[in-house]
Amino acid sequence: MDQTIIINGSHRAPLSNSRRYTKYLMKFLKTDSTELLLNKNNYDEISKELFSAQTAILVFPLYVDCIPSILLGFLNRLEKLGEKYKSRPTVYIIINCGFIENEQNEVAISIIKFFLKKNGFKYGGVLSIGSGEAILDSPFRGMVRGKIKKMAQAIEHGETICIKTQMPISKWFFVQAGNKYWEIKGSSHGKTKIEMKTMEIK
Ligand SMILES: Cc1cc2nc3c(=O)[nH]c(=O)nc-3n(C[C@H](O)[C@H](O)[C@H](O)COP(=O)(O)O)c2cc1C
């Protein structure tokens, strides 16, 4: 039976935005899929699952303009273990970043594409999400859900796809709304705007 696995490459996988995207994807996929949360102790176990799957989806955030180190470590391990395995799944990517522009994700996407090519994996495509931290709690959430549905259909049909999305608002408005959000969040934890601008903030 065809196996589809979804690997969460966020450092805060259990509580991550990547996981929220995964939940939608699993809802839209008609075939059975398994969600796997990466941590530094399960690289081998997840690699084994990946090599026996027909389709794998890497769901991860952009961290410091790059892929999260937990995912980087996993790819390093996968490359080593790959020598033992002949079969390779088709790999799709769902990446989300905090800034509004989905272009921020381009370098990280190129890194994954290069890795896949070098290691003999078929690249299935990408859903690149800008404003990924905010969009799911905004009036635009339907937009991103629609894109995930489209991605799920492409995965099921084995099609190659490239979708990019972000909030349809100006950068200025996004920054204003972001500042307001963090101000309210800080205040709910007893922190002022000035305190939040210091390095002492936890
Ligand atoms: C350590 C760290 C570094 C980040 N670096 C970037 C960045 O370079 N560019 C960006 O747009 N967002 C950046 N973000 C925002 C995350 O991409 C965004 O919050 C994302 O939704 C986190 O997804 P997750 O909950 O699945 O980890 C960063 C977040 C963290 C915690």
The ligand as an SDF file (V2000), in Angstrom:
LIG
                    3D

 31 33  0  0  0  0  0  0  0  0999 V2000
   14.6690   31.3110   15.8520 C   0  0  0  0  0  0  0  0  0  0  0  0
   13.7100   31.8460   14.8220 C   0  0  0  0  0  0  0  0  0  0  0  0
   14.1950   32.3850   13.6460 C   0  0  0  0  0  0  0  0  0  0  0  0
   13.3120   32.8720   12.6760 C   0  0  0  0  0  0  0  0  0  0  0  0
   13.8070   33.4090   11.5210 N   0  0  0  0  0  0  0  0  0  0  0  0
   12.9560   33.8990   10.5790 C   0  0  0  0  0  0  0  0  0  0  0  0
   13.4620   34.4790    9.3740 C   0  0  0  0  0  0  0  0  0  0  0  0
   14.6600   34.5400    9.1310 O   0  0  0  0  0  0  0  0  0  0  0  0
   12.5610   34.9550    8.4810 N   0  0  0  0  0  0  0  0  0  0  0  0
   11.2040   34.8950    8.6880 C   0  0  0  0  0  0  0  0  0  0  0  0
   10.4410   35.3490    7.8260 O   0  0  0  0  0  0  0  0  0  0  0  0
   10.7080   34.3340    9.8200 N   0  0  0  0  0  0  0  0  0  0  0  0
   11.5430   33.8310   10.7600 C   0  0  0  0  0  0  0  0  0  0  0  0
   11.0480   33.2750   11.9170 N   0  0  0  0  0  0  0  0  0  0  0  0
    9.5990   33.1670   12.0750 C   0  0  0  0  0  0  0  0  0  0  0  0
    9.1190   31.7270   11.8020 C   0  0  0  0  0  0  0  0  0  0  0  0
    9.4390   31.3050   10.5020 O   0  0  0  0  0  0  0  0  0  0  0  0
    7.6020   31.6790   11.9820 C   0  0  0  0  0  0  0  0  0  0  0  0
    7.2760   32.0940   13.2940 O   0  0  0  0  0  0  0  0  0  0  0  0
    7.0430   30.2990   11.7500 C   0  0  0  0  0  0  0  0  0  0  0  0
    5.6240   30.3730   11.6890 O   0  0  0  0  0  0  0  0  0  0  0  0
    7.4670   29.3180   12.8360 C   0  0  0  0  0  0  0  0  0  0  0  0
    6.9530   28.0520   12.5010 O   0  0  0  0  0  0  0  0  0  0  0  0
    6.9120   26.8370   13.5380 P   0  0  0  0  0  0  0  0  0  0  0  0
    5.9210   27.2220   14.6200 O   0  0  0  0  0  0  0  0  0  0  0  0
    6.4400   25.6990   12.7080 O   0  0  0  0  0  0  0  0  0  0  0  0
    8.2890   26.6500   14.0950 O   0  0  0  0  0  0  0  0  0  0  0  0
   11.9140   32.7990   12.9000 C   0  0  0  0  0  0  0  0  0  0  0  0
   11.4300   32.2480   14.0980 C   0  0  0  0  0  0  0  0  0  0  0  0
   12.3230   31.7810   15.0510 C   0  0  0  0  0  0  0  0  0  0  0  0
   11.7750   31.2040   16.3460 C   0  0  0  0  0  0  0  0  0  0  0  0
  1  2  1  0
  2  3  1  0
  2 30  2  0
  3  4  2  0
  4  5  1  0
  4 28  1  0
  5  6  2  0
  6  7  1  0
  6 13  1  0
  7  8  2  0
  7  9  1  0
  9 10  1  0
 10 11  2  0
 10 12  1  0
 12 13  2  0
 13 14  1  0
 14 15  1  0
 14 28  1  0
 15 16  1  0
 16 17  1  0
 16 18  1  0
 18 19  1  0
 18 20  1  0
 20 21  1  0
 20 22  1  0
 22 23  1  0
 23 24  1  0
 24 25  2  0
 24 26  1  0
 24 27  1  0
 28 29  2  0
 29 30  1  0
 30 31  1  0
M  END
$$$$
